[in-house]
Amino acid sequence: MRHVYFDSNATTRVAPEVLEEMMPYFDRSYGNPSSFHSFGSACMEAVEKARKQVADLIGAAPEEVFFTSGGTESDNTALKGAARMDPSRNGLVVSAVEHPAVLETARYLERRGHPVFYAGVDSEGSLNVREVSSAVDEGTALVSLMAANNETGVLFPVDELAKIAHGMGALYHTDAVQAVGKIEIDVRKQDIDLLSISAHKLHGPMGAGALFVRRGIDLPPLMHGGHQEEGLRAGTLNVPGIVGLGKAAELAGEELREGSAERLRNLRNRIEEGIISTCPETLILASETERLPNTLTAVFGGIESEAILTLLDMKGISASSGSACSTGTTDPSHVLTAMGCDANMGNSAIRISFDRYTTEEEVDYLLEQLPPIVEKLRDVSPYA
Amino acid sequence: MRHVYFDSNATTRVAPEVLEEMMPYFDRSYGNPSSFHSFGSACMEAVEKARKQVADLIGAAPEEVFFTSGGTESDNTALKGAARMDPSRNGLVVSAVEHPAVLETARYLERRGHPVFYAGVDSEGSLNVREVSSAVDEGTALVSLMAANNETGVLFPVDELAKIAHGMGALYHTDAVQAVGKIEIDVRKQDIDLLSISAHKLHGPMGAGALFVRRGIDLPPLMHGGHQEEGLRAGTLNVPGIVGLGKAAELAGEELREGSAERLRNLRNRIEEGIISTCPETLILASETERLPNTLTAVFGGIESEAILTLLDMKGISASSGSACSTGTTDPSHVLTAMGCDANMGNSAIRISFDRYTTEEEVDYLLEQLPPIVEKLRDVSPYA
């Protein structure tokens, strides 16, 4: 059977160039970068090359990039670290639509006594910036607001949010796991203090990520142990993973400069127009809002998204009903709920996300297979 | 130039069988295991297979194995989790020779108000069990004592330590990063509650590890976010890494059953006898103590270990002066200091560690190259 992947916001295939770069570090150049000998130092050189590649993608200096095991660890390190730097300034401002790695960490800190404010979004998924502005005060340690939403693709005004945070002396962190490599990010121009990256969302390997920490911020570590990463992140460096993240960052930078966003946006427009014109009573969420070029969420009124996903899967098409990190729960997505969707709408949403390897032909296939599935399910649905 | 690797306790080469097993999950079967579709479920099956492979190696049930990014994360999760389960029982008992991932975590918890007792060792590296016994009391949440020391290879009496902990109602954790796959470990027979594993120490990939958590222990997570790993460890599962860890565990189990320990012990004896008979004023640490079969530390009185390592490296031989996680510091090893070595001795220690791929011929090469280096350095050393 044909396999067509429309779930790139959950994870992406490792690029062949990335895998090629990683391979020698598994079984040929396999030293511990912290070791004294040449096996070790060859690995450390590879790690430092990757650090520069990641720094270049986001406009940082290499020494501001710290390697982690992924986006979740980066977010946990940023939030827990920043909240604990100064006991007299221990509050957080986040949004209600953050990824669980930020939201659950904020809730944990709240249970431990940190004041947390959860800013809302409107029905288009846009952040209520005024709410953020009035919530940030002298007690705010960190404003953590994502660069792009993983479910709807909606972009937040990072530059403006950094200004609001800094106006009150707070730090600004952004979970840019979905944004990095898909839209331009420049930590210097945008005045970002902390930024989370995940390798496997941009054709790098699972198990690798990075946290940008602006020079001068003395963030305490999440994990204690060896003195790797200047003491911010203990544990043997994952050399192949880091090398892969570096190469993935380099490729993403090239793609961006070559206009990948435009190509993805065209695919997205085709999919959206195709769906709307063939599936009645369907709407695209946040369609009027600035979004990631590779992401759309469609709501198929009156049909359970699980039924659509099952039938799509039988046709070899992988899509999702929202964040993979929330799979297994039957609650409607917290993102859609925050946008004011009722349970019926929330339970009939399908996220379609794609990447540089997605072809026009795969889009054709999706647009051919989806409408009859929706029609069939409408016929049997008691709500339709 | 020839490359001969004698630093297996720092990291090991990924086994070819392990790499082969990992490969499909990078760019062919690349789903997020938490996803609903068949791309995701194929990955979840691979993860569950690996969970069973790891469980089998240590005598656990699969649902007691939780995947992490490595030994450091497993240790941090165990110590911070156990110390915070019950405010009325928040003390720790560790040893002075634990790996930094345990020792620095214990020190961090001590700074946060947790009582910590550091048990000593004798000049042979053996744990002062009586000290442990009198330190454990009703306030002890966790006794964390390693299965095997990473620098000297000395084994601790895990069974006895578990009994002491349980006698006072405390949990018993062991950092078994160096022990698993090299000696027999059975969490059930040895009555272990929590146990840390690292993949890259047993021919698996960097960036993957596991924490065994005995059924019924409700350990709080170190990282918050998605509901992966029953909520104990948020973050997208590192599928290739986990698959690699599983295969590495399976291979290590086979090797153990086929008598790998005996073969390694014979190599160790050859190296030790070779060194002692050719390098005067040299001693093998903890030579009278039960140790890992693949590890030895030799002290070359009056010579700086860095000088030896540099000259060995010029001959293509990688060895180390102790833990790679401590490289970059000029302090003598905390392990050797705890054993009563003075700074001179501590600074002239070389750890030689090896693995299943080490050949008799490589040992010949080491024993041929090392004595003239020691002799040469003795001639120029002001202390000799």
Interface residues (C-beta under 8 A of the other chain):
Chain A: H3 Y5 D7 A10 T11 T12 R13 V14 A15 P16 L19 F26 D27 R28 Y30 G31 N32 S34 S35 F36 H37 S38 F39 G40 S69 G70 G71 T72 E73 D75 N76 H99 P100 A101 V102 E104 T105 R107 Y108 S198 H200 P205 M206 G207 A208 L222 M223 H224 G225 G226 H227 Q228 A234 G235 T236 L237 N238 V239 P240 G241 E306 L309 L312 D313 I317 S318 A319 S320 S321 S323 A324 C325 S326 T327 G328 T329
Chain B: H3 Y5 D7 A10 T11 T12 R13 V14 A15 P16 L19 F26 D27 R28 Y30 G31 N32 S34 S35 F36 H37 S38 F39 G40 S69 G70 G71 T72 E73 D75 N76 H99 P100 A101 V102 E104 T105 R107 Y108 S198 H200 P205 M206 G207 A208 L222 M223 H224 G225 G226 H227 Q228 A234 G235 T236 L237 N238 V239 P240 G241 E306 L309 L312 D313 I317 S318 A319 S320 S321 S323 A324 C325 S326 T327 G328 T329
